[in-house]
Amino acid sequence: MGSEHQQWLASMEEKSRRRQEKFMDDIATKLKRPRQLHTPIHAFRGSPDFWNELQWDEEQRIQAFTDNFVSVGAHIARMSNMEEVAGFIGNKAHELSARYLIRQNEQALTDLGLEGQLPNVEVSVWNSAPDIDWRARAAEADIGVVMADYATAYTGSVTVLSSPEKGRSVSLLPTVLILIIPVERLHTRLGETLNRFDEAGRAQLPAGIHFISGPSRSSDIENDLTIGVHGPGIVYGLIVG
């Protein structure tokens, strides 16, 4: 019985491979080009030297990030310190008549003192109690507050890492997202962020690495651009420093 089973598996694999080959041959025929049967030779690996050497000063990084972030419908504000950040969040919560706010469980956000500033807003701290459905809490939140781990000026994107204290739902589920970006975490190229993960090694990778480039945008529904389908529809980036 074992031998028959092995023969059946071998025959199924052979049929699968034949279908695979036919599929690839059909693609090559429709493209009117010969089938590529060997791995192409790459003369270069990784980024060219001129790209790795690209480096902007602080003001250039801030300007490029601002231009790129705003171009996709996000908002930018420049803050001198975290006290101004707290004031901005308080004003925005009042402006939006927010009832629920959720933030990451980070000391820098604790120091903002949002609970005291927003007496009429229920402020939740991610994963701070064991008996709460935190994804549901994030989904009902009007505002999510997140600290950026890195940001990239050239792409206008913010990198946020997941951990037990920093669930991705905080940046994904609320209606409005406020990203706090310390200026020292704003780099020129995306490679400056990605290289850190390579250097740390696979064992040190976080549970999730998320790149945020403005409000959620989707055009796969009848080719019609829709904002806020797969994430926050309003995003604020606060560059601090």
Buried (B, 14 or more C-beta within 10 A) or exposed (E): EEEEEEEEEEEEEEEEEEEEEEEEEEEEEEEEEEEEEEEEEEEEEEEEEEEEEEEBEEEEBBEBBBEBBBEBBBBBBEBEEBEBBBEBBBEBBEEBEBEBBBBBBBEEBEEBBBBEBBEEBBBBBBBEEEEEEBEEBBBBBBBBBBBBBBBBBBBBBBBBBBBEBBBBBBBBBBBBBBBBBBBEBBBBBBBBBBEBBEEEEEEEEBEEBBBBBBBBBEEEEEEEEBBBEEBBBBBBBBBBB
